[in-house]
Amino acid sequence: MSDDDVIFDDSLHEECGVFGIYAHEDAGKLTALGLHALQHRGQEAAGIVTCDGRHFVSERRMGLVGDKFTRQDVIERLKGHAAVGHVRYSTSGETINRNIQPLFADLASGGIAVSHNGNLTNAASLRKQLISDGAIFQSTTDTESILHLIAQSKSSLSNYQRVINALRQVKGAFSFLALSEEGLIGVRDPYGVRPLVLGRLMQKDGGQSYVLASETCALDIINAEFIRDIDAGEAVSITKDGIKSERPFEDAQKRFCIFEYVYFARPDSTLEGLSIYEARKNIGSELAKEAPADADLIVPVPDSGNPAAMGFAQASFIPFELGIIRNHYVGRTFIEPTQQIRDLGVKLKHSANKRIVQGKRIVLVDDSIVRGTTSRKIVEMMREAGALEIHMRIASPPTAWPCFYGVDTPERNKLLAANMKIDEMAKFIGADSLAFISVDGLYRAMYEEKRNDAAPQFCDACFTGDYPIELVDAQDSQLSKISTLFQQNQNS
């Protein structure tokens, strides 16, 4: 990855978002809208598969939903009363056309299209075994292993039963959708790491359609009513006979990904009964109590730092100001990436509001620090704009451990918190001071009691190294090295 790429990729990325709808004549169009609302979960590729009960139509494209699924000829091809869709940011598998989901296959029991949000920790082991059994893989994504497991299940079973049999053989995090001629299937892993919600869309003729999606914001865009979160370890089947629910897996301690509240989910979504916007404000408020700063202004690093900065400002009684303005229409650098252009790269995305920050002591509030390259550039930009002091406050604990459950985490030697103490990080980014919210503080902000190490409520492995799901394919050396670095940082 080049330096200019790092400028734009210095953040954690969710792997993908899923959306499915059953019993609506405009299923394809509504799925395109739902995926548009979930675009923040993956910007590399998008796909939709529709079904009319007998025939399937697939459209899978590289790029953004709004660029690829607004053409009339594309939308008109997506006929059928049921659909499943996917937006992708690759963590497992390359960014190539054959990895775009939903993946589709013709089985003995009929066609099936599958979409998966998450990551399988035994994908490599499964793939090796399936290939030795004669399976021929068309993609490099872990989701295809599930498709092969479905295909190998007894043909006398329903597609629903075959999906469950397949998912019983995988380990990892998954919110999984499957569309067959029988209907729509939604399954969440036993730990509930990745989100999945159920909604209902009332039609003018009195009929109703059911929707499964990664976030409630995807329900809102099509005016669907939120019913509930699909529970951890729950499987639902939506057919012409209605909705059926069961819990086909062994019980496990629920461990919803806490980074959904910190960064991934859209602020207007509600997950697991908690408003993302309110959670982020609470995090900022708790951060202000734990790590106050003597300053004139609270300035968010937009857009993800905005709610936490509001909470910080309210709790500290320091004015909130937009000292950084974000350009929403920038992608990669569009001219030759010389060193001079790389140095200017961050300004393509963020600009200092000089009249606001000049001569002021400011607190910069951001959601996380990954590599530290963007934070360093932003601090430098604020200095150039005339800020007298710059105190960086981060609305999450130090990200020192890699994620194996569906988040695109840089290599361990690129995670700043895994290689530096906090005072070293402050010096690296050029801030006068740097502080992160504690793990306990993060849990308090989530309306939980102080974190109980025996029974944590969330998956917080990226902060603590407490991995709830077996890492079958992970190399022991990876975990050993980063564990040592993390403990050194914690003990310092």
Salt bridges, closest charged atoms under 4 A:
ASP5 OD1 - ARG332 NH1 3.58
ASP9 OD1 - HIS13 NE2 3.88
ASP9 OD2 - ARG332 NH2 3.25
GLU14 OE1 - ARG41 NH2 3.28
GLU14 OE1 - ARG194 NH2 3.39
ASP52 OD2 - HIS55 ND1 3.43
GLU59 OE1 - ARG61 NH2 2.88
GLU59 OE2 - ARG77 NE 2.60
ASP73 OD2 - ARG71 NH2 2.59
ASP73 OD2 - ARG77 NH1 3.98
GLU76 OE2 - LYS29 NZ 3.99
GLU76 OE1 - LYS79 NZ 3.87
ASP142 OD1 - HIS116 ND1 3.91
GLU144 OE2 - HIS148 NE2 3.21
GLU215 OE2 - HIS40 NE2 2.74
GLU215 OE2 - ARG41 NH1 2.58
GLU225 OE1 - ARG200 NH2 3.22
ASP231 OD2 - ARG247 NH1 3.11
ASP231 OD1 - LYS254 NZ 3.53
GLU234 OE2 - ARG228 NH2 2.66
ASP241 OD1 - LYS240 NZ 3.70
GLU260 OE2 - ARG41 NH2 2.81
GLU260 OE2 - ARG194 NH2 3.43
ASP268 OD2 - ARG266 NH2 2.69
GLU272 OE2 - ARG188 NH1 2.94
GLU272 OE1 - LYS254 NZ 2.39
GLU286 OE2 - ARG444 NE 3.00
GLU290 OE2 - ARG444 NH2 2.88
ASP294 OD2 - ARG361 NH1 3.32
ASP296 OD1 - ARG361 NH2 2.88
ASP303 OD2 - ARG326 NH1 3.19
ASP303 OD2 - HIS328 NE2 3.48
ASP343 OD1 - LYS377 NZ 3.46
GLU384 OE1 - LYS347 NZ 3.12
GLU389 OE1 - HIS391 NE2 2.89
ASP432 OD2 - ARG383 NH2 2.99
ASP440 OD2 - LYS450 NZ 3.93
ASP453 OD1 - ARG451 NH1 2.25
ASP460 OD2 - ARG451 NE 2.83
ASP466 OD2 - ARG255 NH2 3.10
ASP466 OD2 - ARG451 NH2 3.49
GLU470 OE1 - LYS171 NZ 3.81
